[in-house]
Amino acid sequence: MQIELDSVLKENFNLTAFRPGQKEIISSIINKKDVLAVLPTGGGKSLCFQFPAVFTKELVIVVSPLIALMKDQVRSLKNNKIPAGAIYSGQTEDEKRQIFSDIQKGGPYVLYLSPERVQKEGFQQWIRSRKIALFAIDEAHCVSQWGHDFRAEYSQLNILKRLRPDVPTLALTASATPTVLHDIALQIRLRNPEKRVHGFYRPNLYFQVEMCDGEDMKNQLLIKGIEQHPTGRVIVYCGTRKKTEEVHQELSERFSGVGYYHAGLTPNKRTQVQEQYMNGDLRILVATNAFGMGIDQSDVRLVIHYHMPSTIDALYQEMGRAGRDGQDSTCMMLYASKDKGLQSYFIQSSDAPQEIKSARWRNLDALVNYSESSECRHAEILTYYQDAQRIPQCGHCDNCLPQSDRRIVLPKVTIVERIKDKMPRSSASKLSSKKRSQSNDAIILDPSQEAVFQALKFWRKQKAVELDVPAFIIFSDRTLRELALLNPGNFNDLQNIHGIGAEKLERYGADVMLVLKDS
């Protein structure tokens, strides 16, 4: 079958090779198996459901949330002489009739629908007796309330499995934790799905987190980053609509081709901005997380998060819009301690059940720990998503290669001035603040305490490998530094350390006490 798959790929899609994970996913679908697949932004998700239509010469139905994305993929398929169409609001009856007439002729066809369209009785009656090769649910994380972008209309998609249990289902997402994947399979009733997680390692991306003491420092790093990337597109993500417009105003005074996008704009204005960005009239776009899904521009050279997002999933998905052409690109998050307060406000203001809110708090804590971590950022991401590929170190993130020419840094004189401003007036407090390259609130350790910290880091790394979880999920660097500084002598004292609650005390307390005793 391998030779046959490669031949179809070349002849119909003009591609010479599959991307990581694509062939395994497609092979499972052709063998009539349900598949739960995670391929990151730019990883080639669409081929996984387009290919089976051509290979089986049958109808594939794709559920997609965005009309713009449907139109773009239909246009691309037709350019490759592959029959395709999309049903959405605003079409004429003649346009819809033509699509169903083309499907009636038989042969390969890729039909795109919204999740709302699937719930219509007429559609449900239509698919009962239709020959269908595959149901594909794109952006499948929207199914799960544990995900970062839950959509109520997606929760009803289990109707597909109830109506046609004989048709394999492919659930696709660009980013989802094992918890979210389990919930997706449960919600849409997948039968013993094969889980395929591939492609999260992006060797052309430089990951960077800069600890900022305020918006002045953020603005300086933002401007320096754009100046450092004079060609290619730039996306700046902000946490609120107000800040989006403020940053847009600031950048417009310094650079040309700057636009902004958020959900508060009229539909026509959002469409206009998106088209300006896609055709190159806008080089720099300042946006909230409302922008991005389905956007596929290959030359994004810089993605900056002005505010920390709510989850690692959201961060990774938005960073993944950089460097889709394989060229070197930088992804930088500007992190200030008050950013957590903004996300905390969003969680507290939510009407979600308490169980969901608790999960969101845990997700936020994980992102904070990732941001403050000294471990390889790419390696931690691969472990977090349980990717089939693992690496010990990447050599191209701020923790592995802090002196990289790709890193965005402020002039040294500025850093020195900030260190002086942050120096404590008294050295009596052990928990004083000091501006470092990675953190402006680091705990200062003497040489013996630093040795304990390194011993704790070594233990944490070994435990992370044993449990196959990222190191930051076990304890943050801040927790390890407080342990090294305060050297708690018993379990009661351990509970007073930042980041050690009842659950972690029970799980890791004995190990930590042993490391402290032996160090």
FENPEQUI-V451644 format. One line per field, one symbol per residue. psi: psi as a letter, one per 30 degrees, with the letter a starting at -180 (. if undefined). burial: + if it has 24 or more other ideal C-beta (glycine too) atoms within 12 Angstrom, else -. A space follows every 10 residues. Layout:
psi: ???
burial: ???
This chain:
psi: feeeeeeeee effhkflllk feeeeeeeee ghkkkjkjkl kgfheefffe eeeeefhlkk kkkkfkeeee eeeeeeeefg hkkllkklkf lleeeeeeee eeefflakkj kkllfeeffk eeeeeefegk jkfkkkjlhf ffekfflfhk kefffgffee eeeiffkkkj jklfkkleee eeeeeeeghk jhkkkjjlgf jiffkjkkkk kkgafeeeee eeeeeeefif lllkkjklfl eeeeeeeeee efffllhkll klfflleeee eeeeeeeegg fkekkklagf kekfkikfhj fkkkjelkaf leeeeeeeef fkhfgflklk jkkjklefee eeeeeeeefk glleeeeeee eeeeeeeeee eglglkeeee eeeeghkfkk kekeghlfee ifgkffkjll keeeeeeeee efkkfkgekf hlkkjaffkg hkkkkleeee eeeeeeeeee eeeeeefhlk efedlleeee eeeeefikfl eeeeffkkgj aeefeeefee eeeeeeef.
burial: ----+--++- -++----+++ ++++++++++ --++++++++ ++++++++++ ++++++-+++ ++++++++++ ++++--+--+ -+++++++-- -----+--+- --+----+++ +++++-++-- --+--++--+ -+++++++++ ++++++++++ +--+++++++ +-++--++++ ++++++++++ +-+++-++++ --++++++++ ++-+++++++ +++---++++ ++++++-++- -+++++++++ --++++++-+ +---+-++++ ++-------+ --++--++-- -+++++++++ +++++++-++ ++++++++++ ++++++++++ ++++---+++ +++++++-++ -+++-++--- --------++ ++++++++++ ++++++++++ +++++++--+ +--+-+++++ -+---+++++ ----+--+-- -+-------- --++++++++ +++++---+- -++-+++-++ +-++----++ ++++++++++ ++++++++-- ---+--++++ ---++--++- +++-++---
